[in-house]
Each structure stands twice: as C-alpha cells, then as structure tokens.
C-alpha cells in the first residue's frame, strides 16, 4: 500500500486522504490555496516575458556588494530604492520587480549606461536595455498585470469573509479575461485550468451566493451548516505562517524551554 501511494499524483493522493477524513468529518471541503493558484498565473507571465526575467535577475546582481555602482545609481535616481529582489517564497515579488523597471525604465537605462563593463551582469544589462522586445514585455506587464501583486497581498490578509475573498478571485478572473492577444490567451488558459481543478472552491462559490441571499440551495446543503462558512478561508497562508512560527519556537538551539514557557510563548504568537 505504501508503494501504491508513493507513485500517485499529489492531487490524487490528497483526494484519497480527503475521502477517508470525510468518514469522520462529512462537511469537510478540500480547497487548493487560491493565492498559490494565482501566483501560478504570475509564473506564466514570467515565462511569457523571458527578456524581463533576465533584466530582473541581472539588475539584482549588478548592485549586490558594489558600492561604486550603488553611488552612480543614487546619483541618477536619488529618490528611488535599489531594484527590488524577487523572493521565491513571497508571491508576486517578481511582478513587483518587473513593474519597478517599467516605472523607472529610462532612468535605470541611464544608470546602466554609466556603469563600467567590469561584471558579466552589467554587460548583459547593457544589451537588455537596448532590446525593444524587453521594453515591449515591460509595457505588457505594466498595462495588464500590475493589479496581481496587490490582489495576492489582499488574499494573504487574515479574517476575511468568504464573500470578500471570492470577490478578489472573481476580479482577477475578469481582468485576466480582458487581456488581448496570444499572451492573454495563455494567461486565461492557465487561470481556467487552476480554477477548474479546484472543486472545493466551486462549492464555496455556491455557498457564498447563498450567504448573500442570491443563490439557490439543494437537498444536499444543510441549512445549519452554511452560516458557518461565512469566514471560510480559501488560502493556506495562515497554515504556512504557523509552520514558520513553530519552526522558530522548536529550534534545536532552544535547550532550556520549559513546558510553562512554551505554553505562554505559543499564546503570545497566537494573539499576535
């Protein structure tokens, strides 16, 4: 049985485990994290804009531990922070970096032209800023995708109602659908694929319309259960935050943590 589980696709494995849990928790729903799903759409945008991806990567490297380059940067762009550094574990940061370059392209190009060719990243940057395709990709991102980072941040908020959370996802969907061209089709296809596989989210959408008084129920929906879904989460952000907190609390370097102190520490983090 162990080998059987090992070779199953992850979604299938989760589904099987869910069916077992439903024996004890019949109202249990499995909803794939919507923030993660929307971030997958943002990753498609990165694939569609390879020139911008190179610009972001080399822009980050060029000013790392390089005081002389930073001084030139501050001279030309005194009111701007250094180019943002995308973080893999923080959703939307790559798009934020791309939008930064779109907003400050001419000034950043002037900085790059002033730099000496003493590093491979600088040489690549000088080629990239002259490529029209890179500029077109930045224009595309700025025009059609600048709303995504803010939507991801909103979905990460705690205590949101089900209606508000679903409204954000529906707003993202409506804006993605309106993106023209072949890139727009790729983004829409990815979003449709993400939402189509998320069966639990479809159920929550139905519950949300019932909670607002506009939807219609059926015999499978229990009246006393629906109100309990008012603040149902559609992301796993809180769970991932708890993992980070527990990792910090249960650090191997903590040798004198008593049970009483551990209890108080957990309570403090929970209330925070």
C-alpha positions as semicolon CSV with decimal commas, in nm:
position;residue;x (nm);y (nm);z (nm)
1;X;0,000;0,000;0,000
2;X;0,289;0,237;0,077
3;X;0,435;0,190;-0,272
4;X;0,093;0,245;-0,422
5;X;0,062;0,585;-0,254
6;X;0,416;0,681;-0,348
7;X;0,351;0,672;-0,723
8;X;0,017;0,851;-0,713
9;X;-0,003;1,212;-0,836
10;X;-0,020;1,458;-0,547
11;X;-0,375;1,576;-0,623
12;X;-0,500;1,217;-0,638
13;X;-0,325;1,136;-0,309
14;X;-0,485;1,435;-0,136
15;X;-0,825;1,334;-0,275
16;X;-0,791;0,980;-0,136
17;X;-0,692;1,109;0,206
18;X;-0,984;1,351;0,197
19;X;-1,230;1,069;0,131
20;X;-1,104;0,889;0,440
21;X;-1,137;1,200;0,654
22;X;-1,490;1,260;0,524
23;X;-1,599;0,948;0,712
24;X;-1,535;1,138;1,035
25;X;-1,594;1,493;0,903
26;X;-1,874;1,477;0,642
27;X;-1,874;1,856;0,587
28;X;-1,501;1,871;0,509
29;X;-1,400;2,053;0,189
30;X;-1,063;2,044;0,016
31;X;-0,979;2,383;-0,135
32;X;-0,645;2,432;-0,307
33;X;-0,485;2,761;-0,195
34;X;-0,613;3,033;-0,429
35;X;-0,320;3,264;-0,359
36;X;-0,088;2,988;-0,475
37;X;-0,308;2,932;-0,781
38;X;-0,300;3,299;-0,882
39;X;0,077;3,300;-0,828
40;X;0,098;3,018;-1,083
41;X;-0,063;3,255;-1,331
42;X;0,205;3,511;-1,244
43;X;0,468;3,244;-1,314
44;X;0,323;3,201;-1,664
45;X;0,372;3,576;-1,711
46;X;0,738;3,529;-1,624
47;X;0,766;3,253;-1,886
48;X;0,599;3,477;-2,146
49;X;0,848;3,759;-2,076
50;X;1,196;3,600;-2,082
51;X;1,367;3,932;-2,155
52;X;1,219;4,094;-1,845
53;X;1,318;3,789;-1,643
54;X;1,680;3,835;-1,748
55;X;1,655;4,207;-1,670
56;X;1,524;4,137;-1,319
57;X;1,789;3,872;-1,247
58;X;2,084;4,080;-1,369
59;X;1,951;4,403;-1,222
60;X;1,958;4,237;-0,883
61;X;2,315;4,107;-0,928
62;X;2,463;4,429;-1,067
63;X;2,423;4,627;-0,744
64;X;2,493;4,347;-0,497
65;X;2,805;4,432;-0,291
66;X;2,902;4,704;-0,541
67;X;2,927;5,042;-0,361
68;X;3,059;5,227;-0,666
69;X;2,761;5,118;-0,878
70;X;2,519;5,199;-0,597
71;X;2,671;5,550;-0,579
72;X;2,603;5,605;-0,951
73;X;2,252;5,469;-0,904
74;X;2,183;5,709;-0,615
75;X;2,323;5,999;-0,816
76;X;2,079;5,947;-1,104
77;X;1,787;5,804;-0,902
78;X;1,820;5,968;-0,558
79;X;1,458;5,915;-0,457
80;X;1,429;5,553;-0,569
81;X;1,524;5,242;-0,371
82;X;1,757;4,989;-0,528
83;X;1,593;4,745;-0,773
84;X;1,372;4,504;-0,575
85;X;1,487;4,149;-0,527
86;X;1,230;3,880;-0,611
87;X;1,188;3,616;-0,340
88;X;1,068;3,273;-0,445
89;X;0,869;3,217;-0,127
90;X;0,696;3,558;-0,143
91;X;0,422;3,557;-0,404
92;X;0,407;3,843;-0,652
93;X;0,757;3,980;-0,584
94;X;0,877;3,904;-0,939
95;X;0,590;4,107;-1,083
96;X;0,664;4,389;-0,838
97;X;1,023;4,395;-0,962
98;X;0,910;4,400;-1,326
99;X;0,669;4,687;-1,255
100;X;0,953;4,878;-1,087
101;X;1,160;4,857;-1,407
102;X;0,859;4,958;-1,616
103;X;0,804;5,267;-1,398
104;X;1,172;5,368;-1,395
105;X;1,298;5,236;-1,728
106;X;1,458;5,550;-1,873
107;X;1,636;5,646;-1,551
108;X;1,752;5,288;-1,493
109;X;1,883;5,270;-1,851
110;X;2,079;5,591;-1,788
111;X;2,233;5,432;-1,477
112;X;2,332;5,116;-1,665
113;X;2,497;5,318;-1,944
114;X;2,714;5,491;-1,682
115;X;2,841;5,165;-1,533
116;X;3,176;5,016;-1,629
117;X;3,186;4,678;-1,803
118;X;3,358;4,510;-1,509
119;X;3,096;4,242;-1,444
120;X;2,903;3,995;-1,657
121;X;2,571;4,117;-1,513
122;X;2,647;4,475;-1,624
123;X;2,735;4,361;-1,975
124;X;2,407;4,171;-2,000
125;X;2,213;4,470;-1,868
126;X;2,362;4,700;-2,132
127;X;2,243;4,463;-2,403
128;X;1,900;4,413;-2,248
129;X;1,813;4,783;-2,211
130;X;1,865;4,833;-2,584
131;X;1,638;4,546;-2,686
132;X;1,295;4,659;-2,800
133;X;1,143;4,322;-2,708
134;X;1,231;4,379;-2,341
135;X;1,063;4,720;-2,349
136;X;0,752;4,568;-2,510
137;X;0,735;4,299;-2,241
138;X;0,758;4,564;-1,967
139;X;0,477;4,759;-2,132
140;X;0,262;4,444;-2,143
141;X;0,318;4,370;-1,771
142;X;0,258;4,729;-1,666
143;X;-0,060;4,754;-1,876
144;X;-0,226;4,424;-1,793
145;X;-0,074;4,266;-1,480
146;X;0,007;4,547;-1,236
147;X;-0,300;4,455;-1,027
148;X;-0,186;4,099;-0,944
149;X;0,065;4,173;-0,661
150;X;-0,194;4,376;-0,472
151;X;-0,457;4,103;-0,514
152;X;-0,213;3,845;-0,374
153;X;-0,146;4,067;-0,072
154;X;-0,519;4,106;-0,012
155;X;-0,571;3,729;-0,022
156;X;-0,299;3,689;0,242
157;X;-0,494;3,903;0,491
158;X;-0,638;3,728;0,793
159;X;-1,003;3,725;0,894
160;X;-1,151;3,798;0,550
161;X;-1,507;3,691;0,484
162;X;-1,574;3,427;0,221
163;X;-1,758;3,682;0,006
164;X;-1,464;3,928;0,009
165;X;-1,209;3,657;-0,072
166;X;-1,411;3,520;-0,362
167;X;-1,472;3,874;-0,491
168;X;-1,094;3,922;-0,522
169;X;-1,058;3,600;-0,722
170;X;-1,350;3,693;-0,948
171;X;-1,198;4,037;-1,004
172;X;-0,869;3,874;-1,105
173;X;-1,054;3,644;-1,343
174;X;-1,246;3,929;-1,506
175;X;-0,926;4,128;-1,565
176;X;-0,731;3,830;-1,700
177;X;-1,013;3,751;-1,943
178;X;-0,989;4,104;-2,089
179;X;-0,616;4,074;-2,172
180;X;-0,590;4,064;-2,554
181;X;-0,352;3,872;-2,776
182;X;-0,179;3,536;-2,756
183;X;-0,025;3,609;-2,416
184;X;-0,369;3,691;-2,283
185;X;-0,497;3,354;-2,407
186;X;-0,211;3,174;-2,229
187;X;-0,281;3,353;-1,903
188;X;-0,656;3,289;-1,927
189;X;-0,596;2,923;-2,007
190;X;-0,373;2,885;-1,702
191;X;-0,623;3,055;-1,472
192;X;-0,910;2,844;-1,608
193;X;-0,702;2,531;-1,552
194;X;-0,624;2,631;-1,192
195;X;-0,988;2,707;-1,109
196;X;-1,130;2,407;-1,295
197;X;-0,930;2,161;-1,085
198;X;-1,027;2,334;-0,761
199;X;-1,358;2,156;-0,697
200;X;-1,381;2,276;-0,337
201;X;-1,361;2,638;-0,448
202;X;-1,663;2,589;-0,675
203;X;-1,858;2,463;-0,374
204;X;-1,753;2,766;-0,169
205;X;-1,863;2,995;-0,452
206;X;-2,208;2,836;-0,430
207;X;-2,210;2,880;-0,052
208;X;-2,108;3,245;-0,090
209;X;-2,403;3,324;-0,317
210;X;-2,637;3,157;-0,070
211;X;-2,488;3,363;0,216
212;X;-2,558;3,683;0,023
213;X;-2,919;3,577;-0,032
214;X;-2,887;3,549;-0,410
215;X;-2,814;3,179;-0,453
216;X;-3,028;2,868;-0,454
217;X;-2,958;2,567;-0,237
218;X;-3,037;2,200;-0,287
219;X;-3,121;1,899;-0,078
220;X;-2,752;1,823;-0,015
221;X;-2,691;2,160;0,155
222;X;-2,774;2,170;0,526
223;X;-2,927;2,498;0,642
224;X;-2,749;2,495;0,979
225;X;-2,406;2,446;0,818
226;X;-2,392;2,725;0,557
227;X;-2,364;3,019;0,806
228;X;-2,052;2,854;0,949
229;X;-1,877;2,912;0,615
230;X;-1,903;3,292;0,642
231;X;-1,530;3,325;0,716
232;X;-1,411;3,008;0,542
233;X;-1,052;3,062;0,416
234;X;-0,966;3,000;0,051
235;X;-0,588;3,019;0,108
236;X;-0,340;2,823;0,320
237;X;-0,137;3,133;0,409
238;X;-0,220;3,110;0,781
239;X;-0,111;2,745;0,789
240;X;0,222;2,831;0,627
241;X;0,270;3,118;0,873
242;X;0,211;2,875;1,160
243;X;0,479;2,643;1,018
244;X;0,728;2,931;1,023
245;X;0,633;3,024;1,380
246;X;0,661;2,667;1,506
247;X;0,993;2,623;1,327
248;X;1,122;2,926;1,518
249;X;0,977;2,808;1,850
250;X;1,101;2,450;1,817
251;X;1,451;2,546;1,707
252;X;1,713;2,286;1,801
253;X;1,917;2,558;1,973
254;X;1,648;2,603;2,239
255;X;1,774;2,385;2,525
256;X;1,604;2,538;2,832
257;X;1,244;2,579;2,717
258;X;1,010;2,465;2,995
259;X;0,655;2,349;2,924
260;X;0,513;2,655;3,102
261;X;0,722;2,898;2,897
262;X;0,638;2,711;2,578
263;X;0,267;2,744;2,652
264;X;0,297;3,121;2,712
265;X;0,512;3,166;2,402
266;X;0,254;2,990;2,183
267;X;-0,028;3,201;2,333
268;X;0,168;3,522;2,261
269;X;0,221;3,423;1,898
270;X;-0,143;3,323;1,859
271;X;-0,268;3,656;1,994
272;X;-0,021;3,848;1,778
